[in-house]
Amino acid sequence: METRSKLKQGDFMTSISGTHWLDYDIRDLTMSKVLAKQVHERPDKIYIRTTGGETMTYAETDVATNRIVNWLRSHGVSDDTHVAVMMENSSAGLLTMIALAKAGLVGVPINVNARGPQLTHYLNLSDASWIVADAPFAGQIAEIAGEVPKLDTVIFWGESVTVPGVRRTLDLAEWRSGSAAPFENDSRHSDLAFILFTSGTTGLSKGVMFNQSRTFLWDEGVVSDLDVGGRDTYFAVTPLSHASGLFSGAFMMMAVGGTIAIAPRFSASRFWDEARATGATFTTLLGAMVGFLESVPPTDGDADNPMRLISAGPYPATWQSFEERFGLKLVSGYGLSDHSSCTKLPIDAPPEKRGSAGKPIASYEMLIVDEEDMPVAPGVIGECLLRGRFPWRASMGYYKQPEAVLEARRNEWFHTGDSGYLDADGYFWYVGRKKDAIRRRGENISSFEVEQFVAMHPDVEQVAAYPLAAELSEDEVAVSIVTTSAALDAPDLIRFCIEKMPDYMVPRFVHLTAELPRNLNQRVEKFRLVQWCNENRAELWDREEDPALRRRARAKPPG
């Protein structure tokens, strides 16, 4: 693996390192300057396209976001306001995110499934005093408004809704009355632009801070290593509240002068028709999405589509047949919102390297270490550590959690908490999570937060949440319960969870037990629970086998 000592002074002036990236000086990577550059060079090129038929050019995007910013300012938003955004994938949602960054405000993207204690935590930790939301989420906001002291203003897009306990509500559809005139903006590339929440692997979710330039550089490898550029249209089927949709998709496409195609959500049955209609050439598929596409019956026209690249996580064992069927290339990478997207599997990777996450890109170093932070030999599994070779190649840390920053960034490296190994050729092979998290269908779920929700049930004495392997890929959420009442059964518990938790976090498997296995320090030995459940799967209560409680989306692939 190349080390810093091998870098030459001149390397810092290349197009992918040091003070420059592509034809940008890093110090010019702010939303206002990047959008202004595209308006100057390609004003009439379509930047936003939706599966519903909407289109917006770069010039129209510039005017629309000017109007939004000026309208917000007319209602009292100030330069230090933190604004949460709780919106489905849409042109309106993306325009809101762009406008906040363009104005130098701090955006806080929120998963639209968040509710109850989780939503309260997001808003309080991020200091969000304003929320922009789609009207259907008014109920979730109303439930917790009284528990968020700083919450002052809620703005709904396209509908005026009253939220008890909030000083005022507004209708953002009125933004069209805002002035289209450019506004003063002195944002620097180093200014805080967004706070994105992690899965909360060892506690409550942490808010990762992204400065302005970081939002464009988070996944720079798609340009340097995958040759994505202005000719491409990225198809956003993952939420724009995630780094993959917002940074790898929308903001990366703006930086290179490309197009972002937005779908409200992933649909296996509509995916290829939507890709053809929008001209999509590149996308990211997470979790079981590749499996869902494979499950759709084949047709003679499957390869007749504009898609040339799909970044898949996890990488499917059926990659060869998938590429042949759909006439494209599957690529992959490794990254996390806490730090960066830092490896890429080359388009021309040899067959024996398929399934790896590729090699670290030029801007990053990767090290695999043992429990004492000592490097291990190629092929030996250890914890993955990361660091950037150049300035501004990592997040700014965790908002209001300096102790978590110190814990993660010790010995001059960022500790990912993930296990894997580098092979003799420098390819990274991801093995699993050292940290206590569950990954279900592209969502990183905190087992701690699942446990906190389940423990709210009055008849639950002890609870442990952990992953069990799913049929298609990744994990399903399982819980083992010690109950104080013989009357509590699994269906009752799940009905309680459905009322309290985002649906993607609700457990699928329930294991009622007399005790939880613990070590000498009284920590629950979850690996023993996983082992027992894998050996005795038939004894678990399975939500998918209860017609009244099964997830509707699980009856067949989405769409």
Summary of the structure (lengths in Angstrom):
residues: 559
radius of gyration: 23.3
end to end distance: 44.1
largest distance: 71.2
contacts: 1883
relative contact order: 0.10
helix: 32%
strand: 26%
